[in-house]
Amino acid sequence: MDENYRVTIAHAVSSENGTTSGKGGDQTGKEVRIQEWYASGGKWDYVIRCKKKEDRAKIARNAEAGARNANLGYYQSDRYSAYDIVKPYGFDYTKLTKPANTDCSQMATTNANYAGYPIPRDTYTGNMRERYKAVGGFKFYSSEKYTAGYKKLVPGDILLREGHHAATVINNVYWLKTTIKKSNSTGRKDDVKALQARLNELDKAKLEVDGIWGSLTEVAVKKFQNDNGLMIDGIVGTKTATALGFVFGS
């Protein structure tokens, strides 16, 4: 992974025995976990993306909460126990106060329900794509730009390898050490590419991701600043970088 990127996912992996069965709760701290992004089987089959940014944020937030909750473990035959406990609480994993279990697809289903999308309880990796399409509100990407790479992913994206595994992106940040602006963009092509890609994603800027700071890139930065109540100076400093979802600092 590019050293400038920090991309993490949350997913249910295996029981404390390294199998599909075990006790309730996370016995090892690794049954349901957060880790660096990887390509399952060489690439994922689909990236399932909620169309609404605020709902993607909810999906990512609940996925992280589940992975950090020691009461959530992995046991495939007991995959509904955590779902059933948190359902009366709006599917909020922070409300799971006793040991229970999930599996990879059930965790994704719980997170989607938390965001307000009634994905059926019995959804699994073999029918996830069909179930999410039926409910509506999601886009589906199969291009390798999404399935074999990480730069186009956003928090809340659900990664699906059909019949095998599912995971949720909880973080995708680009690390900036200094400001980006027209006068210092030369020689920082990767930074400008990351900026252009993020403006396209967040603000539908339709910029060519070429790493060249031209007039269209500057206009897009100023528009983003204006829309987000920031100083309109065309400089990607601390506040603008943070609003873009970048990490700023040494």
Protein Blocks (a to p, Z undefined) as FASTA:
>chain_A
ZZkbccdddddfbdfkopabdcedjfkopmpccdddddehhiafbdcddfblklmmmmmm
mmmmmmmmmkbccdfklmmmmmmmmmmnoopaklpcbdcdddfklmmmmmmmmnopacdf
kbcfklmmmmmmmngoiacdfbfklmmmmklpcehiacddehiaccddfbdcdddfbdcd
fklmgoplmmmmmmmmmmmmmnonopacehpacfklmmmmmmmmmmnopacehpacfklm
mmnopacdZZ
